[in-house]
Amino acid sequence: MSNWPQWRGPQRNGVAEGTKLPASWPAALPKPKWRVPLGIGYSSPVIADGVVFIQSRDTKVSQEVCHAIDDKTGKMLWTHAYLSTFAPPDPTAGKGPNSTPTVDRGQVYMLGLGGILHCFAARTGKIIWKHDLAKEFWGVEKEEIGDKWFPVCGATSSALAVGEEVILSVGGKKAGSLAAFDRATGKLLWKALDDRSSYASPVLGEVAGTQQLVAFTGKRMVGIHPKTHALLWEYPVTCLYEQTIVTPLLWRNRVLISHEAKPIVALELGAGGQKVAWQSAELSPYLSTPVIVKDHVIGLDARSRRIVCIDCENGKMIWSSPNRMGKNFASLVVAGESLLVLSDLGELYVIAADPSMFKLLKTYKVAEPGTIWSQLAIVENRLYIRDQTGLSCYAL
């Protein structure tokens, strides 16, 4: 059985594995196999062993709600609601929750906007452990806007499960910008760096022959040794309100990064540290993480609102879509020979996964404009689309 167990899929790279999507896309999408009404939030669906997990907010009673849904029927298997009164000072950021759950070996980890972290038994919803990050790790120092260590618009990073550790961007001197919790007990095992936490999610992979955690803090992109937790390299970033949002991409001996609609940068890692291999203002992501397709990076440019394809080797732009394909956000998923783009314009675009040319195969209307800021999920022949009123499962 295929799964989509975490943020951006099985390998956290926006690539769907083992899909069974149609060779010829239909003129119209079928009606949803099921649809579940949800409260607000930008948390994305994840799917593991026949269960869909997602988070939402019930604004009537100031609660965040964790949901487990039967993938076959759309029936709610369990929910857990808890009080959460945190509200970002910027109302355009949304009231959350915005973090995406992570499922690993029968446990699911869910982080709320105000810093409530739960570990549940995936099948039953029983709480195995929990943390209140705000009470335990933040509140040590204040700034003009909010907490010195807490991201202004709330906690949005999605947990990374590695062996017996659950790694998360927490922030500050008590828990570090990156922190690891014991998967069984929730005990804090280690912390790294004293920066403010990031809105982005960490990734684990081998770059330039070295296995490392690659992650944003509020002020820099870093590589952390997963065993010693030492800083391997760093690249400083400066942006308003420390808006480090885009998940880093790993390609060969390079890390591709972007922040606050700045030009995408390819950092080349080596024995001497890191250097800029190239940067391109043709692709400047803001909220949307690009994908890598056959040695090319493809993403939504925040200025032109077009989908842009860049050669990972030299930074040269190969093509851009003729029309805009998003206002502020689009999630991209590579599925076989197709590239699916779910846009906040309320449309799902199917594009040929061909770096040599732009070819739009189909366009489907799936929601009203401005209601989608969540990651598209794909398992086998099913598409999971979350808008601001609910979650729909389409079976193709």
C-alpha positions as CSV (number, residue, x, y, z in Angstrom):
1,M,0.0,0.0,0.0
2,S,1.4,3.4,-1.0
3,N,1.5,6.2,1.6
4,W,1.9,10.0,1.7
5,P,3.0,10.1,5.4
6,Q,4.5,13.5,5.8
7,W,4.9,17.1,4.4
8,R,5.5,16.9,0.6
9,G,5.2,13.1,0.4
10,P,7.2,10.0,1.2
11,Q,10.7,11.6,0.6
12,R,9.6,15.2,1.6
13,N,10.4,16.3,-2.0
14,G,7.1,16.7,-3.7
15,V,7.4,13.4,-5.6
16,A,4.5,10.9,-5.5
17,E,5.6,7.2,-5.6
18,G,3.7,4.3,-7.1
19,T,0.9,6.4,-8.6
20,K,-1.8,4.9,-10.8
21,L,-3.0,8.0,-12.5
22,P,-4.7,7.9,-16.0
23,A,-2.5,8.0,-19.1
24,S,-5.1,10.2,-20.7
25,W,-6.6,12.8,-18.3
26,P,-10.4,13.1,-18.4
27,A,-12.2,16.1,-19.7
28,A,-13.6,16.7,-16.2
29,L,-12.7,15.4,-12.7
30,P,-15.2,12.9,-11.3
31,K,-17.2,14.0,-8.2
32,P,-15.2,13.5,-5.0
33,K,-15.2,10.0,-3.7
34,W,-15.8,11.6,-0.4
35,R,-15.7,15.1,1.2
36,V,-15.2,15.9,4.9
37,P,-16.2,19.4,6.2
38,L,-13.3,20.9,8.3
39,G,-12.6,24.1,10.1
40,I,-10.1,26.6,8.8
41,G,-6.3,26.1,8.5
42,Y,-3.6,25.4,6.0
43,S,-2.5,22.0,7.4
44,S,-2.2,19.5,4.6
45,P,-3.5,15.9,4.5
46,V,-1.2,12.9,5.0
47,I,-2.1,9.3,4.4
48,A,-0.8,6.2,6.0
49,D,-2.1,2.6,6.1
50,G,-5.6,3.6,5.0
51,V,-6.0,6.6,7.3
52,V,-6.0,10.3,6.5
53,F,-4.7,12.7,9.1
54,I,-5.2,16.5,9.1
55,Q,-5.6,19.5,11.4
56,S,-8.1,22.3,11.5
57,R,-9.4,25.1,13.8
58,D,-12.9,25.5,15.1
59,T,-13.2,29.3,15.4
60,K,-16.5,29.1,17.4
61,V,-14.8,27.7,20.5
62,S,-11.1,28.7,19.9
63,Q,-10.1,25.1,19.5
64,E,-7.6,23.3,17.2
65,V,-8.7,19.9,16.1
66,C,-6.7,16.8,15.1
67,H,-8.6,14.5,12.7
68,A,-8.2,10.9,11.6
69,I,-10.4,9.9,8.6
70,D,-11.0,6.5,7.0
71,D,-9.5,6.7,3.5
72,K,-12.1,4.4,1.9
73,T,-15.2,6.0,3.2
74,G,-14.4,9.5,4.5
75,K,-15.7,8.5,7.9
76,M,-14.2,10.2,10.9
77,L,-12.3,7.7,12.9
78,W,-11.3,9.9,15.8
79,T,-10.7,13.6,16.7
80,H,-8.9,15.4,19.4
81,A,-9.8,19.0,20.2
82,Y,-7.9,21.3,22.5
83,L,-8.0,25.0,23.5
84,S,-5.8,27.3,21.4
85,T,-6.2,31.0,21.6
86,F,-3.0,32.1,19.8
87,A,-3.7,34.5,17.0
88,P,-0.9,36.0,14.7
89,P,-0.6,39.8,14.8
90,D,-0.9,39.7,11.0
91,P,-4.5,38.5,10.2
92,T,-3.5,37.6,6.6
93,A,-1.3,34.8,7.9
94,G,-4.4,32.8,8.9
95,K,-5.5,31.4,12.3
96,G,-4.0,28.0,11.7
97,P,-3.2,25.3,12.3
98,N,-0.7,25.3,9.4
99,S,1.7,22.5,10.2
100,T,1.2,19.2,8.4
101,P,1.1,15.9,10.4
102,T,3.8,13.3,10.2
103,V,3.0,9.6,10.5
104,D,5.7,7.1,11.4
105,R,5.5,3.5,12.7
106,G,2.0,3.8,14.2
107,Q,2.4,7.2,15.7
108,V,1.3,10.6,14.3
109,Y,2.8,13.9,15.3
110,M,0.7,17.1,15.1
111,L,1.9,20.7,15.8
112,G,-0.6,23.5,16.5
113,L,-0.1,27.2,15.5
114,G,0.5,28.2,19.1
115,G,3.0,25.5,19.8
116,I,1.0,22.5,21.1
117,L,2.8,19.4,19.9
118,H,0.9,16.0,20.2
119,C,2.1,12.5,19.6
120,F,-0.9,10.2,19.1
121,A,-1.4,6.5,18.5
122,A,-2.4,6.7,14.9
123,R,-5.2,4.0,15.1
124,T,-6.9,5.1,18.3
125,G,-6.0,8.7,18.9
126,K,-4.6,8.0,22.3
127,I,-2.2,10.7,23.5
128,I,1.3,9.1,23.9
129,W,2.9,12.4,24.9
130,K,2.6,16.1,24.3
131,H,4.5,19.4,24.7
132,D,3.4,23.0,25.1
133,L,6.3,24.6,23.3
134,A,5.2,28.1,24.4
135,K,5.2,27.3,28.1
136,E,8.2,25.1,28.1
137,F,10.6,26.8,25.7
138,W,9.5,30.2,24.7
139,G,8.7,33.4,26.6
140,V,12.2,33.8,27.8
141,E,12.8,37.1,26.0
142,K,10.4,39.5,24.2
143,E,10.8,41.7,21.2
144,E,8.8,44.6,19.8
145,I,6.6,42.1,18.0
146,G,6.1,39.0,20.1
147,D,8.5,36.4,21.4
148,K,12.1,36.5,20.6
149,W,12.2,32.8,19.7
150,F,8.7,32.2,18.4
151,P,7.8,32.9,14.8
152,V,5.5,35.9,14.6
153,C,2.8,34.1,12.5
154,G,2.9,30.9,14.6
155,A,4.5,27.5,14.4
156,T,4.1,25.9,11.0
157,S,7.1,23.6,10.7
158,S,6.3,19.9,10.1
159,A,8.0,17.2,12.2
160,L,10.7,15.0,10.6
161,A,10.8,11.4,12.0
162,V,14.3,9.9,11.9
163,G,14.8,6.6,13.7
164,E,13.9,7.1,17.3
165,E,13.9,10.9,17.0
166,V,11.2,13.4,16.0
167,I,13.0,16.5,14.7
168,L,11.3,19.9,14.7
169,S,12.1,23.6,14.3
170,V,11.4,24.9,17.8
171,G,13.6,28.0,18.4
172,G,15.5,29.6,21.2
173,K,18.1,28.9,23.8
174,K,16.1,26.3,25.7
175,A,15.2,24.0,22.8
176,G,17.4,25.3,20.0
177,S,16.3,26.2,16.5
178,L,16.3,22.5,15.7
179,A,15.2,20.1,18.5
180,A,14.9,16.3,18.6
181,F,12.4,14.5,20.8
182,D,12.3,10.8,21.8
183,R,9.6,9.2,19.7
184,A,8.5,7.0,22.7
185,T,8.6,9.4,25.6
186,G,8.7,12.9,24.1
187,K,11.9,13.7,26.0
188,L,14.1,16.4,24.5
189,L,17.2,14.5,23.3
190,W,19.3,17.3,21.7
191,K,19.1,20.8,20.4
192,A,21.1,22.7,17.9
193,L,21.7,26.5,17.4
194,D,20.0,29.3,19.4
195,D,18.2,31.1,16.5
196,R,14.6,31.8,16.2
197,S,12.7,28.9,14.6
198,S,11.7,28.9,11.0
199,Y,8.3,28.4,9.3
200,A,10.0,25.9,7.0
201,S,10.4,22.2,7.6
202,P,13.8,20.4,7.8
203,V,15.0,17.7,5.4
204,L,17.5,14.9,5.8
205,G,19.7,13.7,2.9
206,E,23.2,13.2,1.6
207,V,24.8,16.3,0.1
208,A,28.4,16.3,-1.2
209,G,28.9,12.8,0.3
210,T,27.7,13.8,3.8
211,Q,24.5,12.8,5.5
212,Q,23.0,15.9,7.1
213,L,20.0,17.8,8.3
214,V,19.4,20.8,6.1
215,A,17.1,23.4,7.5
216,F,16.2,27.1,7.7
217,T,16.4,29.0,11.0
218,G,15.0,32.5,11.1
219,K,18.2,33.9,9.9
220,R,20.2,31.3,8.0
221,M,20.2,28.1,6.0
222,V,22.3,25.4,7.8
223,G,23.6,21.9,7.5
224,I,23.6,20.0,10.8
225,H,25.4,16.6,11.4
226,P,22.6,14.2,12.4
227,K,24.7,12.4,15.0
228,T,27.0,15.0,16.5
229,H,24.5,17.9,15.9
230,A,27.5,20.1,14.9
231,L,27.1,22.9,12.4
232,L,28.6,21.8,9.1
233,W,27.9,25.0,7.1
234,E,25.7,28.0,7.1
235,Y,24.4,30.6,4.6
236,P,23.0,33.9,6.1
237,V,19.6,35.1,4.9
238,T,17.9,38.4,5.7
239,C,14.2,38.9,5.2
240,L,11.4,40.9,6.8
241,Y,10.0,39.2,9.9
242,E,12.4,36.3,9.2
243,Q,10.1,34.8,6.6
244,T,12.0,31.6,5.9
245,I,9.2,29.4,4.5
246,V,10.3,27.4,1.5
247,T,11.5,23.8,2.2
248,P,15.2,23.4,0.9
249,L,15.8,21.1,-2.1
250,L,18.7,18.8,-2.3
251,W,20.3,18.1,-5.7
252,R,23.7,16.3,-6.1
253,N,26.2,18.4,-4.1
254,R,23.9,21.4,-4.0
255,V,21.2,22.9,-1.8
256,L,18.6,25.0,-3.5
257,I,17.0,27.7,-1.3
258,S,14.7,30.7,-1.5
259,H,13.1,33.1,1.0
260,E,10.7,36.0,0.9
261,A,10.4,36.1,-2.9
262,K,14.1,36.5,-3.3
263,P,16.0,34.9,-6.2
264,I,16.5,31.1,-5.9
265,V,20.1,30.3,-4.9
266,A,22.0,27.1,-5.6
267,L,24.6,26.5,-2.8
268,E,27.4,24.1,-3.8
269,L,28.8,22.2,-0.8
270,G,32.4,20.9,-0.6
271,A,35.2,20.3,1.7
272,G,35.7,24.1,2.1
273,G,32.1,24.8,3.1
274,Q,29.6,26.3,0.7
275,K,29.6,28.7,-2.2
276,V,27.0,30.1,-4.5
277,A,27.0,28.2,-7.7
278,W,24.3,30.4,-9.3
279,Q,21.2,32.4,-8.5
280,S,18.2,33.3,-10.7
281,A,15.7,36.1,-10.3
282,E,13.6,34.3,-12.9
283,L,12.3,32.0,-10.1
284,S,11.7,33.7,-6.8
285,P,9.5,31.6,-4.6
286,Y,7.8,33.0,-1.5
287,L,5.3,30.6,0.0
288,S,5.5,27.7,-2.5
289,T,8.3,25.1,-2.5
290,P,9.4,24.0,-6.0
291,V,10.1,20.5,-7.2
292,I,13.0,18.9,-9.1
293,V,12.2,17.2,-12.4
294,K,15.0,15.5,-14.3
295,D,17.8,17.9,-13.1
296,H,15.6,21.0,-13.4
297,V,13.9,23.0,-10.7
298,I,10.3,24.0,-11.4
299,G,8.2,26.3,-9.2
300,L,5.9,29.3,-8.9
301,D,7.6,32.7,-9.3
302,A,6.1,35.0,-6.7
303,R,6.5,38.1,-9.0
304,S,5.1,36.9,-12.3
305,R,2.8,34.2,-10.8
306,R,4.0,31.9,-13.6
307,I,5.4,28.4,-13.4
308,V,9.1,28.6,-14.2
309,C,11.7,25.9,-15.1
310,I,15.4,26.4,-14.3
311,D,18.4,24.2,-15.1
312,C,19.9,23.0,-11.8
313,E,23.3,22.8,-13.3
314,N,23.7,26.4,-14.6
315,G,20.7,28.4,-13.4
316,K,19.4,29.1,-16.9
317,M,15.7,29.5,-17.4
318,I,14.3,26.9,-19.8
319,W,10.7,28.0,-19.9
320,S,7.9,29.7,-18.1
321,S,4.2,29.2,-18.4
322,P,2.5,31.7,-20.8
323,N,-0.1,32.7,-18.1
324,R,-0.1,33.0,-14.4
325,M,-0.9,29.8,-12.5
326,G,-1.2,31.1,-8.9
327,K,-1.8,34.3,-7.0
328,N,0.3,33.7,-3.9
329,F,0.5,30.0,-3.6
330,A,0.7,26.7,-5.6
331,S,1.7,23.3,-4.5
332,L,3.5,21.1,-7.0
333,V,3.7,17.3,-7.1
334,V,5.6,15.1,-9.6
335,A,3.6,12.0,-10.5
336,G,5.2,9.9,-13.1
337,E,5.3,11.9,-16.4
338,S,2.9,14.5,-15.0
339,L,3.4,17.6,-12.9
340,L,0.3,18.5,-10.9
341,V,0.0,22.1,-9.8
342,L,-2.7,23.0,-7.2
343,S,-3.2,26.8,-7.2
344,D,-4.8,29.3,-4.9
345,L,-6.7,30.4,-8.0
346,G,-8.8,27.3,-7.2
347,E,-7.5,25.3,-10.2
348,L,-5.6,22.1,-10.6
349,Y,-3.3,22.1,-13.6
350,V,-1.8,19.0,-15.1
351,I,1.5,19.8,-16.9
352,A,3.8,17.4,-18.8
353,A,6.8,16.7,-16.5
354,D,9.1,17.8,-19.4
355,P,11.9,20.2,-18.6
356,S,12.5,21.0,-22.3
357,M,9.1,22.6,-22.9
358,F,5.9,23.8,-21.2
359,K,2.9,21.7,-22.1
360,L,-0.4,22.1,-20.3
361,L,-2.4,18.9,-20.5
362,K,-5.6,19.7,-18.5
363,T,-7.1,22.4,-16.2
364,Y,-9.7,21.5,-13.6
365,K,-11.7,23.9,-11.4
366,V,-11.6,22.4,-7.8
367,A,-12.3,25.3,-5.5
368,E,-13.1,29.0,-5.3
369,P,-10.1,31.4,-5.8
370,G,-8.0,32.1,-2.7
371,T,-9.1,29.1,-0.6
372,I,-6.2,26.7,-1.2
373,W,-2.9,27.2,0.7
374,S,-2.4,23.5,1.4
375,Q,-0.2,20.9,-0.2
376,L,-1.8,18.5,-2.7
377,A,-1.4,14.8,-1.7
378,I,-1.5,11.8,-4.1
379,V,-1.7,8.1,-3.2
380,E,-2.0,5.7,-6.1
381,N,-5.1,6.9,-8.1
382,R,-6.4,9.3,-5.5
383,L,-6.0,13.1,-5.1
384,Y,-6.5,14.8,-1.8
385,I,-7.4,18.5,-2.0
386,R,-7.9,20.7,1.1
387,D,-9.6,24.0,0.8
388,Q,-10.9,26.3,3.5
389,T,-14.2,24.5,4.1
390,G,-13.1,20.8,3.8
391,L,-11.1,18.0,2.4
392,S,-12.0,16.2,-0.8
393,C,-10.7,12.8,-2.1
394,Y,-10.9,12.3,-5.9
395,A,-10.5,8.8,-7.3
396,L,-9.4,8.7,-10.9
